[in-house]
Amino acid sequence: MHRIIDWNELWKALHAGSSERAEKDRDPAAHWDKRAAAYRRITQDEKKATEHELAILDIRPEDTVLDMGAGTGRLAVPIARTAAHVTALDPSEGMLSVLRERMAAEELTNYSTVTMRWEDTVIGRDVEPHDVVVAAFSLGFYDLAAALEKLDAAALRAVYLFWHAGEWRNPDEMALYRAVFGEAATVQKGYPDYIYPVNILHDAGIYPNVTIYRAVWDAVYDSPEEAVRTWAAMHNPGMEELAPVRDYFARALRKNESGKYVETTVRPTAAVWWEKTDG
């Protein structure tokens, strides 16, 4: 098939235009190690988006599952309640240490961890093929085509991707980013949306299923100031001028019946998945 657009080269060009993405590429472990505690805090009370993703996944009791970019185990831990075995792969030992704590808290032992960049992982040497491969919001690679090809090679039955549709954050969140980082830096922080991996897969002869839905994310805090400090630790460690963040949370937080402060964000999201024809 004649291709007018090389979607992977376009992705590369957009990726290369961001100094922050380049920093992540050089040392993703360092980037995420210093954010592991904040990431755990932000996601520890999250249920709705996670339940939506779990409902999309076809995980069977006999399955082995590879969670690429597992982070602190938001999906890997509940998947381990169903699957025979889960392999959690992430470049950040800090993130994986939180995942192990969460597994231990639920007395789950049917898992293993691999501390490695996906770009450096060799299927058959570092990880064996698994029945199902999952990559949830972990596609921030320079060469997306190579990463997707490896995900396909690692799967015996199916691959599931979760990625944003349209703008990578909702309008209120984008306004906060612009207030903190400025317009140019904000543009460099996000990634192109799901249509890029879909078209890259299409060019490779893989024609995935796509479902677009509104993912609802909840973060629960003891106080507005905790929300402010957690956001800063996650998105801009070391920042001192917190006024724009305080202004955002003054609008975004609501107090629940337990006296906690809840931030609810809604983001259009794409579930992209395909089954292996030889699986």
PyMOL commands that set and color helices and strands:
alter all, ss='L'
color gray80, all
select helices_A, chain A and resi 7-16+19-26+28-33+36-43+48-56+76-80+93-105+118-120+144-154+171-181+183-189+195-203+224-235+243-252
alter helices_A, ss='H'
color red, helices_A
select strands_A, chain A and resi 64-68+85-90+111-115+130-136+155-164+209-221+253-255+261-275
alter strands_A, ss='S'
color yellow, strands_A
deselect
rebuild
show_as cartoon
